[in-house]
């Protein structure tokens, strides 16, 4: 098919892409009771490698906890299946989407005896917001939609149902001519993007909303914090960022497994810094790509190599 992939792993089996089907009365479809991940495999100089795969798998299982969901497969099987999909489809560099959800049995809101279904798909996926976005940055809109508070839905679990909020914010932005949104939390402080964490640079120091600001505990966020600290930056990762601070920031950027490190050059009508990718953003973005694309020997512990033979 168009994506050059033909196989999906589903509940322990490799099935043809077009046969990876579910019943229309699936619990997860009706109530958003699923959890998922988004990771990338990069074609490094030492062969294809999943970046921070262990953390993604951990988060997948952790995301199940509030929903009392049990994945009927060990993490090792999820890892082996993912490696097999990459190897057998010769996907040297790709996006990886594992998902687990309550399946079809009964349609009460209580999942009762609904089975947990699990699937993994991998496909080539270029830069999430475009090549130009990586170089020149994007213009974003502060959404009129607020993010769920963690007291309403646990925002540190990557739950399918949460993403209608991301969709509302993102589509509102795109209707207004912006490729992406910034979403405030219930208190009115900056939370994150629809599928990205947000960073701010001011006077050479780095700020990112803390975990109590109703954000996803992003793995790229953690990577970028680590890379920044290694380069001597002071990183304030447990702060509130007010909406007003966005306007006066020297630099802003998004991070995410899909979005990688994407500069933000404008928020609503306000130009950020000099309206281009800022120097700190550029340094950290370069460090990120050098790392994930395997041009350094740093953080070998973050790479899960896929043996392609
Ligand atoms: N926030 C939200 C709401 C997201 O969907 C994502 C993407 N998973 C992120 C932040 C970034 O997280 P990560 O770096 O782990 O991909």
Boltz pocket constraint, residues with backbone or C-beta under 6 A from the ligand:
constraints:
  - pocket:
      binder: B
      contacts: [[A, 38], [A, 192], [A, 193], [A, 194], [A, 195], [A, 196], [A, 197], [A, 215], [A, 216], [A, 217], [A, 218], [A, 219], [A, 220], [A, 221], [A, 255], [A, 256], [A, 257], [A, 258]]
      max_distance: 6.0
